[in-house]
């Protein structure tokens, strides 16, 4: 019980960090875009790196946002048939669904990691003024998938613990 509570508290702090990172990235995108417009329109000297930074941060927001939405359980799902089932059958469907999600996310994490290692070995840089190594773009996907796996495992452990307390 104490271990599950520790996992849940750690997960909660981690997701607060993800939300803060997304918020900070949005602020940086806004300020960079505002500065870019000012520099281009009034000083006739655009920033070469502004669009690259905005795209890079948008990628981070997209993937980290997906992990946040998964944690809050607000991603689109079709559960019409499952809600019609009795409570025990719903629990079984949820457990089977969690196993399928964990296996799928684990496979995606493996593929993403392998792809990142291959990109790192090739030592290519993305085009543009920032010259970001191509493997760096995979980091938000890896963080997002790992966060979703932790969220799925933690919610499964919590359900098991609650179910054990009811018996």
C-alpha positions as CSV (number, residue, x, y, z in Angstrom):
1,X,0.0,0.0,0.0
2,X,2.8,2.4,0.9
3,X,4.6,1.6,-2.4
4,X,1.5,2.3,-4.4
5,X,0.9,5.6,-2.7
6,X,4.6,6.6,-3.3
7,X,4.2,5.7,-7.0
8,X,1.0,7.7,-7.2
9,X,2.6,10.8,-5.6
10,X,5.7,10.6,-7.7
11,X,3.5,10.2,-10.8
12,X,1.4,13.2,-9.8
13,X,4.6,15.3,-9.3
14,X,5.9,14.2,-12.7
15,X,2.7,15.1,-14.5
16,X,2.8,18.5,-12.8
17,X,6.2,18.9,-14.3
18,X,4.9,17.9,-17.7
19,X,2.1,20.5,-17.5
20,X,4.6,23.1,-16.5
21,X,6.9,22.2,-19.3
22,X,4.1,22.5,-21.8
23,X,3.0,25.8,-20.4
24,X,6.6,27.1,-20.6
25,X,6.9,25.9,-24.1
26,X,3.7,27.7,-25.1
27,X,5.0,31.0,-23.5
28,X,8.4,30.6,-25.4
29,X,6.6,30.0,-28.7
30,X,4.4,33.0,-28.1
31,X,7.2,35.3,-27.2
32,X,9.5,34.1,-30.0
33,X,6.7,34.5,-32.5
34,X,5.9,38.0,-31.2
35,X,9.6,38.9,-31.4
36,X,9.9,37.4,-34.9
37,X,6.9,39.5,-36.1
38,X,8.4,42.7,-34.6
39,X,11.8,42.0,-36.0
40,X,10.5,41.2,-39.5
41,X,7.9,44.0,-39.8
42,X,9.6,46.9,-38.1
43,X,13.3,46.2,-38.1
44,X,13.3,44.3,-41.4
45,X,15.7,41.8,-39.9
46,X,13.9,38.5,-39.2
47,X,15.3,35.9,-36.7
48,X,16.6,32.9,-38.6
49,X,15.9,30.4,-35.8
50,X,12.5,31.5,-34.6
51,X,10.4,29.2,-36.8
52,X,12.7,26.2,-36.1
53,X,12.3,26.7,-32.3
54,X,8.6,27.1,-32.6
55,X,8.3,23.8,-34.5
56,X,10.6,22.0,-32.1
57,X,8.6,23.2,-29.1
58,X,5.3,22.4,-30.8
59,X,6.5,18.8,-31.2
60,X,7.3,18.7,-27.5
61,X,3.9,20.1,-26.6
62,X,2.1,17.6,-28.8
63,X,3.7,14.5,-27.3
64,X,3.8,15.7,-23.7
65,X,0.2,16.9,-24.1
66,X,-0.8,13.4,-25.3
67,X,0.7,11.9,-22.1
68,X,-1.1,14.5,-19.9
69,X,-4.4,13.7,-21.7
70,X,-3.8,10.0,-21.2
71,X,-3.2,10.5,-17.5
72,X,-6.4,12.6,-17.1
73,X,-8.3,9.9,-19.1
74,X,-9.7,12.4,-21.6
75,X,-8.4,10.9,-24.8
76,X,-11.1,9.9,-27.3
77,X,-12.5,6.5,-26.6
78,X,-15.5,4.5,-27.7
79,X,-16.9,2.7,-24.7
80,X,-20.6,2.4,-25.6
81,X,-20.6,-1.4,-25.4
82,X,-18.4,-1.6,-22.3
83,X,-20.7,0.7,-20.3
84,X,-23.6,-1.6,-21.0
85,X,-21.8,-4.5,-19.4
86,X,-22.1,-5.5,-15.7
87,X,-19.5,-4.1,-13.3
88,X,-17.4,-7.3,-13.2
89,X,-17.3,-7.5,-17.1
90,X,-16.3,-3.8,-17.2
91,X,-13.4,-4.5,-14.9
92,X,-12.2,-7.4,-17.0
93,X,-12.5,-5.3,-20.2
94,X,-10.5,-2.6,-18.5
95,X,-7.8,-5.0,-17.3
96,X,-7.5,-6.5,-20.8
97,X,-7.4,-3.1,-22.3
98,X,-4.6,-2.0,-20.0
99,X,-2.6,-5.1,-20.9
100,X,-3.1,-4.3,-24.7
101,X,-2.1,-0.6,-24.1
102,X,1.0,-1.6,-22.1
103,X,2.2,-4.1,-24.7
104,X,1.6,-1.5,-27.5
105,X,3.3,1.3,-25.6
106,X,6.2,-1.0,-24.7
107,X,6.6,-1.9,-28.4
108,X,6.4,1.7,-29.4
109,X,9.0,2.7,-26.8
110,X,11.3,0.0,-28.1
111,X,10.9,1.1,-31.7
112,X,11.4,4.8,-30.8
113,X,14.5,4.0,-28.8
114,X,16.0,2.0,-31.6
115,X,15.2,4.7,-34.1
116,X,16.8,7.3,-31.9
117,X,19.9,5.3,-31.6
118,X,20.1,4.8,-35.4
119,X,19.6,8.5,-35.9
120,X,22.3,9.3,-33.4
121,X,24.7,6.9,-35.1
122,X,24.1,8.6,-38.5
123,X,24.9,12.0,-36.8
124,X,22.6,14.0,-39.1
125,X,21.3,17.4,-38.2
126,X,17.9,18.8,-39.0
127,X,17.8,21.6,-41.5
128,X,17.4,25.1,-40.4
129,X,19.2,27.6,-38.3
130,X,19.2,25.6,-35.0
131,X,21.0,22.6,-36.4
132,X,19.4,20.3,-33.9
133,X,20.6,16.7,-34.2
134,X,17.9,14.5,-35.8
135,X,17.8,12.1,-32.9
136,X,16.8,14.8,-30.4
137,X,13.3,15.0,-32.0
138,X,12.6,11.4,-30.7
139,X,13.1,12.5,-27.0
140,X,9.6,13.9,-26.5
141,X,8.1,10.7,-28.0
142,X,10.1,8.5,-25.7
143,X,9.3,10.6,-22.6
144,X,5.6,10.6,-23.6
145,X,5.3,6.9,-24.2
146,X,7.2,6.1,-21.0
147,X,4.9,8.5,-19.0
148,X,1.8,6.8,-20.5
149,X,3.2,3.4,-19.5
150,X,3.8,4.6,-15.9
151,X,0.4,6.0,-15.8
152,X,-1.2,2.8,-17.0
153,X,0.8,0.7,-14.6
154,X,0.0,3.0,-11.7
155,X,-3.7,3.1,-12.4
156,X,-3.7,-0.8,-12.7
157,X,-1.9,-1.1,-9.4
158,X,-4.3,1.3,-7.8
159,X,-7.3,-0.7,-9.1
160,X,-5.8,-3.9,-7.8
161,X,-5.1,-2.4,-4.4
162,X,-8.7,-1.0,-4.2
163,X,-10.1,-4.4,-5.3
164,X,-8.0,-6.2,-2.7
165,X,-9.3,-3.8,0.0
166,X,-12.9,-4.6,-1.0
167,X,-12.5,-8.4,-0.8
